[in-house]
Amino acid sequence: MTTGQSSGDSGVTCELISVHSLHVPSMEDSHGNTSGSLSFILTGFPGLEDSLYWMFILLGALYSVSILGNSLILVILKEEQSLHQPMYYFLAMLSVSDLGVNCSTLPTVLGAFCFNVRAIGFDACMAQMFFIHLISWMESGILLAMSFDRYVAICNPLRYTAILTGSSTVKMGLAVLVRSFILILPLPFLLRRLPFCKANILHHAYCLHPDLIHLPCVDTTFNSLFGLSIMVSTFGLDSVLIFLSYVLILRSILTIVSQAGRSKALNTCVSHICAVLIFYIPMVGVSLIHRYGKQATPFVHTLMSIVYLFVPPMLNPIIYSIKTKEIRKRMKKMLSGAFRMC
């Protein structure tokens, strides 16, 4: 190392040395041994290893807001009888999926960012990848179901209670779960058959299929095309159907004569529109970075992963508590009671 190099370069060099020392592929590995003692290396913020205390405070606060907010939403929806409607049943499903994202990523994110624990075993990585993608695709399906709920409520309000009954809402939720499970199930098995004989360094503090698919030392065209086809058939199809539903909703709203009536109808969709945007924009950003941003710095990958991970679960309960009067009133009452007890 020359004298002109900075201490930050020295830290990165030391980190890379320790990364490669965790798994040095043997000839057996390069011929198809994908499991066993194979490990992946999760990425934190390069150069901020000395700021673990502040990272712990920041990430702890983000997780706390997300978990507390979604838990309060579920409690309020359970206790408030006036909210026992299909629209809020879908909101409960959305909160459960957000809590699922938090639970599936919490150990590795806090370990990588706050305690500098970077290694994750092959089986643990596959399990985490399975649950993250399962929940993400479920959330996309839930947002589509919510758009259908808004379409029926605005475009065909007289038949709303007949179309969206309790049983039909449960069936839609189960259909979303089954679809996501069937689509995600092949991915871990397809990855398991591949030989990983490169430096197994991931771009995030958790395992994602677009990240893992670049690591095997054989041609992964089939896996990439399979993963892309699943994304198109879920995120792509769902986003198109959500867009079409809002085209029909907007056309129906424009037929309302009074300005107050238009504003009231449109206001019932604002929360869902915000939830759609904060879910799809970070997800598209992460996908584009993986496929077309190979020259991007590790900081960009890490920053996008934090946005993708924390923004939707944290903002969804805030948005719905602000825009839904019943939830806002009940949440204020619960929080004021908690503060009085303290």
C-alpha positions in Angstrom: 0.0 0.0 0.0 1.4 3.4 -0.9 1.7 6.3 1.5 -0.8 8.3 -0.7 -3.7 6.0 0.1 -6.2 7.1 2.7 -7.2 5.3 5.8 -10.6 4.7 4.3 -9.0 2.7 1.4 -7.1 0.7 4.1 -10.4 -0.1 5.8 -12.0 -1.3 2.6 -9.0 -3.4 1.8 -9.0 -5.0 5.2 -12.8 -5.7 4.9 -12.3 -7.3 1.5 -9.5 -9.5 2.9 -11.8 -10.6 5.7 -14.6 -11.2 3.3 -12.5 -13.5 1.1 -11.2 -15.3 4.1 -14.7 -16.4 5.1 -15.2 -18.6 2.1 -12.5 -19.6 -0.4 -14.2 -21.9 -2.9 -12.6 -25.2 -3.5 -12.7 -27.3 -6.7 -15.6 -29.2 -5.2 -17.5 -25.9 -4.8 -16.9 -24.9 -8.4 -18.4 -28.1 -9.6 -21.8 -27.7 -7.9 -21.5 -27.8 -4.1 -23.8 -24.9 -3.5 -24.7 -25.5 0.2 -22.8 -26.9 3.1 -20.5 -24.3 4.6 -21.1 -21.7 1.9 -21.7 -18.2 3.3 -22.7 -14.8 1.8 -21.4 -11.5 2.9 -24.0 -8.8 3.6 -23.1 -5.1 3.0 -23.4 -2.3 5.5 -22.3 1.3 4.9 -18.7 1.2 3.7 -16.6 3.6 5.6 -19.1 4.0 8.5 -17.8 1.1 10.6 -16.9 3.6 13.3 -20.5 5.0 13.5 -22.2 1.8 14.7 -23.8 3.6 17.6 -25.5 6.2 15.5 -26.6 3.5 12.9 -28.1 1.5 15.8 -30.1 4.5 16.9 -31.3 5.4 13.4 -32.3 1.9 12.4 -33.8 1.2 15.8 -35.9 4.3 15.5 -37.1 3.4 11.9 -37.9 -0.2 12.9 -39.7 1.0 16.1 -41.9 3.5 14.2 -42.8 0.9 11.6 -43.6 -1.9 14.0 -45.4 0.3 16.5 -47.4 2.0 13.7 -48.5 -1.2 12.0 -49.3 -2.8 15.3 -51.5 0.1 16.3 -53.3 0.0 13.0 -54.1 -3.7 13.6 -55.3 -3.1 17.2 -57.5 -0.2 16.1 -59.0 -2.1 13.2 -59.8 -5.0 15.6 -61.4 -2.8 18.3 -63.2 -0.2 16.2 -66.5 -1.8 15.0 -67.1 0.9 12.4 -64.0 -0.1 10.6 -65.1 -3.8 10.1 -65.4 -3.2 6.4 -63.7 -4.7 3.3 -61.5 -1.6 2.8 -60.1 -1.9 6.2 -59.7 -5.7 6.1 -57.4 -5.1 3.1 -55.6 -2.4 5.2 -55.1 -5.0 8.0 -53.6 -7.4 5.4 -51.2 -4.6 4.3 -50.1 -4.0 7.9 -49.5 -7.7 8.4 -47.3 -7.8 5.3 -45.4 -4.7 6.5 -44.8 -6.4 9.8 -43.7 -9.5 7.9 -41.0 -7.5 6.1 -39.8 -6.0 9.4 -39.5 -9.4 11.0 -37.8 -11.1 8.1 -35.1 -8.5 7.7 -34.6 -7.2 11.3 -31.9 -9.8 12.3 -29.5 -9.3 9.3 -30.1 -5.5 8.9 -29.3 -4.8 12.6 -26.4 -7.3 12.5 -24.8 -5.8 9.4 -25.4 -2.1 10.1 -25.1 -2.0 13.9 -22.9 -4.9 15.0 -20.8 -5.5 11.9 -22.0 -9.1 11.6 -21.9 -9.7 7.9 -21.9 -13.5 7.2 -25.1 -15.4 6.5 -25.3 -19.1 5.7 -26.7 -20.4 2.4 -29.9 -21.9 3.9 -30.6 -18.9 6.0 -30.1 -16.6 3.0 -32.5 -18.8 0.9 -35.1 -18.7 3.6 -34.8 -14.9 4.0 -35.0 -14.4 0.2 -38.1 -16.6 0.1 -40.0 -14.7 2.8 -39.0 -11.2 1.6 -40.1 -11.9 -2.0 -43.2 -13.7 -0.8 -44.3 -10.8 1.3 -43.4 -8.2 -1.4 -45.5 -10.0 -4.0 -48.3 -10.4 -1.5 -48.2 -6.7 -0.8 -48.5 -6.0 -4.5 -51.5 -8.3 -4.7 -53.1 -6.6 -1.7 -52.6 -3.1 -3.3 -54.4 -4.5 -6.4 -57.3 -5.8 -4.2 -57.5 -2.4 -2.6 -57.7 -0.7 -6.0 -60.6 -3.1 -6.9 -62.3 -2.1 -3.6 -62.0 1.6 -4.5 -63.3 0.9 -8.0 -66.4 -0.8 -6.8 -67.0 1.8 -4.1 -66.9 4.7 -6.5 -68.1 3.2 -9.8 -70.7 0.8 -8.5 -71.6 2.0 -5.0 -75.1 0.4 -4.9 -73.6 -3.1 -5.3 -70.6 -2.6 -3.0 -71.9 -4.6 -0.1 -73.1 -7.4 -2.4 -69.8 -7.7 -4.3 -67.3 -7.2 -1.5 -68.7 -9.4 1.3 -66.6 -10.7 4.2 -66.2 -14.1 2.5 -65.1 -12.6 -0.8 -62.6 -10.4 0.9 -61.1 -13.5 2.6 -61.0 -15.4 -0.7 -59.1 -12.5 -2.3 -56.6 -12.5 0.5 -56.1 -16.2 0.2 -55.7 -16.0 -3.6 -53.0 -13.3 -3.1 -51.2 -15.6 -0.7 -51.4 -18.7 -2.9 -50.3 -16.9 -6.0 -47.3 -15.5 -4.3 -46.3 -18.8 -2.7 -46.6 -20.7 -5.9 -44.5 -18.2 -7.8 -41.7 -17.8 -5.2 -41.4 -21.5 -4.4 -39.1 -22.5 -7.3 -36.5 -19.7 -6.8 -34.6 -21.3 -3.8 -34.5 -24.7 -5.5 -33.2 -23.1 -8.8 -30.5 -21.3 -6.9 -29.5 -24.4 -4.9 -28.5 -26.3 -8.0 -26.0 -23.6 -9.1 -22.3 -23.5 -8.1 -21.3 -20.4 -6.2 -17.5 -20.1 -6.7 -17.1 -16.3 -6.8 -16.6 -13.8 -3.9 -20.2 -14.1 -2.5 -20.6 -10.4 -1.5 -24.2 -9.1 -1.6 -25.1 -5.5 -2.2 -27.6 -5.3 0.6 -28.0 -6.2 4.3 -30.5 -8.9 3.3 -30.9 -11.5 0.5 -32.7 -10.7 -2.7 -33.0 -12.9 -5.8 -31.7 -10.2 -8.3 -28.6 -9.8 -6.1 -27.9 -13.6 -5.7 -28.4 -14.4 -9.3 -25.2 -12.6 -10.3 -23.0 -14.7 -8.0 -22.9 -18.2 -9.6 -20.0 -19.0 -11.8 -22.1 -20.6 -14.5 -24.6 -19.2 -17.0 -27.7 -18.0 -15.2 -29.8 -16.9 -18.1 -32.6 -19.3 -17.3 -32.8 -18.2 -13.7 -32.7 -14.5 -14.7 -35.4 -15.0 -17.3 -37.5 -17.0 -14.8 -37.2 -14.3 -12.2 -38.0 -11.5 -14.7 -41.1 -13.4 -15.9 -42.3 -13.7 -12.4 -41.8 -10.0 -11.8 -43.7 -9.1 -15.0 -46.5 -11.4 -14.1 -46.9 -10.0 -10.6 -45.6 -6.4 -10.2 -46.0 -5.6 -13.9 -49.5 -7.0 -14.2 -50.7 -5.7 -10.8 -49.4 -2.2 -11.6 -51.1 -2.1 -15.0 -54.4 -3.3 -13.5 -54.1 -0.7 -10.7 -53.5 2.0 -13.3 -56.5 0.9 -15.3 -58.7 0.8 -12.3 -57.8 4.4 -11.5 -58.5 5.4 -15.1 -62.0 4.1 -14.6 -62.3 5.7 -11.2 -61.2 9.1 -12.5 -63.7 8.8 -15.4 -66.5 8.0 -12.9 -65.5 10.9 -10.6 -65.5 13.4 -13.5 -69.2 12.5 -14.1 -70.1 13.8 -10.6 -71.8 17.2 -11.0 -70.8 18.9 -7.7 -67.2 19.9 -6.9 -67.7 18.8 -3.3 -68.8 15.3 -4.4 -65.8 15.0 -6.7 -63.4 16.0 -3.9 -65.0 13.6 -1.4 -64.8 10.7 -3.9 -61.2 11.4 -4.8 -60.2 11.9 -1.2 -61.2 8.3 -0.4 -58.5 7.1 -2.9 -55.6 9.4 -1.7 -54.3 7.0 1.0 -54.3 4.1 -1.4 -52.6 6.1 -4.2 -49.8 7.1 -1.7 -49.4 3.5 -0.6 -49.0 2.4 -4.3 -46.4 5.0 -5.0 -44.3 4.4 -2.0 -44.3 0.7 -2.7 -43.6 0.6 -6.4 -41.2 3.5 -6.8 -38.5 2.1 -4.4 -39.1 -1.4 -5.7 -38.5 -0.3 -9.3 -35.5 1.7 -8.2 -33.8 -1.4 -6.6 -34.6 -3.5 -9.7 -33.1 -1.0 -12.1 -30.0 -0.6 -10.0 -29.4 -4.3 -10.0 -30.0 -4.7 -13.8 -28.5 -1.5 -15.2 -26.5 0.1 -12.4 -23.5 -2.2 -12.3 -21.2 0.7 -12.2 -23.0 2.4 -9.3 -21.1 2.8 -6.1 -21.9 0.5 -3.1 -23.3 3.5 -1.3 -26.1 3.8 -3.9 -27.0 0.1 -3.6 -27.1 0.4 0.2 -29.1 3.6 0.2 -31.7 2.2 -2.3 -32.0 -1.0 -0.1 -32.8 1.1 2.9 -35.4 3.1 1.1 -36.9 -0.1 -0.3 -36.9 -1.7 3.1 -38.0 1.1 5.4 -40.1 3.6 3.5 -43.3 1.6 2.7 -43.7 -0.1 6.1 -43.0 3.1 8.0 -45.1 5.5 5.9 -48.2 3.3 5.4 -49.6 3.5 8.9 -48.7 7.2 9.0 -50.6 7.9 5.8 -53.7 5.9 6.8 -53.7 7.4 10.3 -53.7 10.9 8.8 -56.2 10.4 6.1 -58.7 8.1 7.9 -60.7 10.0 10.5 -61.7 7.0 12.6 -58.2 5.7 12.8 -56.8 9.1 13.6 -59.2 9.7 16.5 -58.7 6.2 18.0 -54.9 6.5 17.7 -54.9 9.9 19.4 -57.0 8.4 22.2 -54.7 5.4 22.6 -51.5 7.5 22.6 -52.8 10.1 25.0 -53.9 7.3 27.4 -50.4 5.8 27.1 -48.7 9.1 27.9 -51.0 9.7 30.9 -50.0 6.3 32.3 -46.3 7.2 31.8 
